[in-house]
C-alpha cells in the first residue's frame, strides 16, 4: 500500500503533522476547506518563482495564520516587507478575513522534494535532456545529505511518439516504513510535445532517530551545566 499512496498523507496523524490545523463544525467545514485550497492555489500561482516548498494554515476566531516555506524568501518579503504586505492584502480580499502571514526560509532546497520536482519540470520546459536533469537533481540531493532519492518521469520523453516512464533511484526509499521520513513532491512540465509528470521521493532519515538525538542533546546540556559552574568556581578561587 505504501507504494501507491502519497507518503506524506500516509504518515499524517502518525509521524507527520497536518498542513491545515484548525477545527470547525459540520456547517463551516466545507467552506473553510475550499478557502484553504484557494489560498494555496493563489500563492503557488502568483509567487511560483519564489520556490514555495509548502504552505501551512492555522485558524483562530480572529485571524487566519498562513505559514509559507519558501526557498527564496527574500523575493516573497520584498524591500522593507512591501511584497509580504501586498500578499497579505490580496489574501484578505480573497477570503474576507484577517490574514497573519509568516514566511519561513528553506535552508536546503535540494532536500525539498517539491522544489526538486519543480526544478526538473522547469528544465524539461526549457528542452533540457531529461536524463541529464534527473541525474543532476539526484547528485545534488545526495550531496546535500539525503539517504536516498527516487525520481520518476512519465510522458512523451524526448519527443517520443509513445509515452513511457523513466526512473532514477539512489540510496534507500523505504515507502512502507512509517518511521522513515519520506518527502514527496509532484510537478507538471507542459512542453510543446505534451505534458510530462515529475514525481520525486526523498529519504531524509528516521523520525525516531531525530527524536532520540534531540533528547540526548537535551540531557547532555543538563549534565554539562553543573560541571561548567564548578569549573568557574575553581578558577575564581585560584
N, C-alpha and C positions, 0 to 999 in steps of 0.2 A: 504493500500500500504506500509506503514512503516514497517509492519511485514515481508514483502517479499524481501526487498532490504537491501543492506549494509547500516547501519546507518551513517557511515562516508560519503559515496558517496551521500546519501540522503541530507546531510547538507552542502556539499561542494558548495561554492559560496553563501550560505545563512548565515550560522553561522561558518562554518569551512573554513580554508584556503586550497589552493591547495597544494598537496605534490610535484608537479613539477611546478616551477614558471619561465616560460620563454615564449618568443614569437618567432615564425618562420613563414616563408612563406609556401605556399602550397607545393613547391618542397622539402623543407627541413624537413617539419613537421614529416612525417612518419619515416624518418631515425633517427631523434633525439628522437622520442618516443620509437623506438626499442632500441636505445642506453641507454635510461633511464632504461628500463627493464633489459638490460644486466648488467648494473651497480648494480642494486638492487639484481638480482639473484646471481651475483658473490659474493657480500658481505655476503648475507644471507647464501650461501652455504659454504663458506670458513671460516666464522667467526661466526658460529651459537652459539658456546659456550660462546660468549661474551654477549648474551642476547640482541639482537637488537630489539627495540620496533618499530621504523620506520626510514625511510630514506627519506630525503627531498633533492631536486635537484634544484639549481638555475643556470642559464646560462647567461653569458655575451659574448661579441665578443672575449675576450681574454681567458677566462677560464670557467671551469665547477665547481661550488661550490657544494660539496657533504656534507650534514649535517647528521651525523649518531647519533641517540639517542640510547645509549647502557646502560644496567644495570651494566655491568662490564667493564666500560670504561678503567680502568687501563690495562686490558688484551689487549684491542684494541690499546692503545697507546704504550705499551711496555716499556722496560727500555730505558730511555732517548729518547723516541719517535721513537725507532727503528721499531716497528711494524707499526706505523702510516706511517712512511716514506716508508716502504716496500709496504703497501697497496696503497699508492699514486702512487708509481712507476708502480705497476701492473695495476692499473686503467688507467694510462696514456698509457701503452702498449695496453690495451684493446680498448681504444677509439681513441687513436692518438691525444688527446687534453691535454691541461694543466689542472691538477686537483688541486683544492683548498679544502683540506679535513678538516672538522671541526667535532670534537667529543663532543657530549653533554651527560653528565651523566643523568640517570633516577633516581630521588631521591627515589621514591616509586614504585618498580617493581610490588607490589601487586595491584596497581591501573592501570596497563597497561594490557588491555585485551589480546593483542598479547602475552605478556610474560606469562600470566596466562594460556592461551591455550597451549603454547609450554611446560610449566611445567607439565600440566596434561598429554599431549601426551607422554612426556618423562617417566612419571611414568607408563603409560599403557604399553609402550615398555618393561619396567623392570618387567612386570607382577604384578603390584600392583592392589589392588582391585579398580575397577572403582568408586564404591560408596564412598569409603574412600577418594580417590583422589578428587572427586567432593566436598565432604563435607569440606575437609581440605582447598581447594582453596577458597571456599565460605566464610569460617570463617576468613581466613587471610585477604581477601579483605574487608569484612565488618569491621573488627577491624582496618584496615588502614584508614577508614573514608569514604568509598563508601556509597551511598544512596541505592544501590541495585545491584544485580548481577544475571545473568541468565547463566547457563551452560547447554549445550546440547551435548550429545554424541550419535553418530549413527554408527551402525555396529554390528559385532558379539561380543557383550559384554559378558565377562566371558566365551568365547568359545562356546556360544550357536549356534545351527545349523541354526537358523533363525535370521536374522539381525533385530534389533529393535532400538528404540530411547528412551533415558532416559534424564530427565531434573532435574536440581536443581535450585530453584528460591528463592532469599532472597530480601526483600525490594521491591522497585518500579523500573520498567523498562518501562517508557513511550516511546514506539518506534515511535508513530505518532506525538509527540510534538516536533517541531523543536527546541524550545528553551532549551530543555533538553539536557545536554551534555552527549551523549552516546558514549562510546568507544567500538570498536568491534575487535575481534581477531579470527583467524582461524588457526588450525594446524591439521596435519595428523599423526596418530600413526600407523606405519607399523609393526604390530605384526605378530607372526608366524601363527595365525589363520585367518588373514585377515586385512584389512585396517579399522581403526576407525577414523571418523571425529570428531573434537572437535571445537565447536563454543562457544564463550564467549561474553556476553554483560555486560558492567559495567556502571552504572549510577553515573556520577561524579558530579552531581549538575545541576545548571542552568546558562546558558550563561549570561542572563540579570542580575541575582543577582551578579555575579562576576564583571560585568561592573559597577554596582551601588556601590558595596563595594570599587572598585578602585577609583571611582570618589569621594566618601565620604572620603576616606583616603587622597586623594589629597587636598580636601577642608579643612580637619582638620589640615593638615600640614601647609597650608597657614594661617589659622586663629590663630594657636598657635605661630607662629614666632614673631608677634608684642608683645604678652604677655611675651615671654621669654626675648625679648630685654628690655622691661620695667622693668622686674624683675632684670636684670643685672644692669641697670642704677640705680635702687633704692638701690641695695646692694653696688654699687660703691660709692654712695652718703653717705651711712651710714659709 
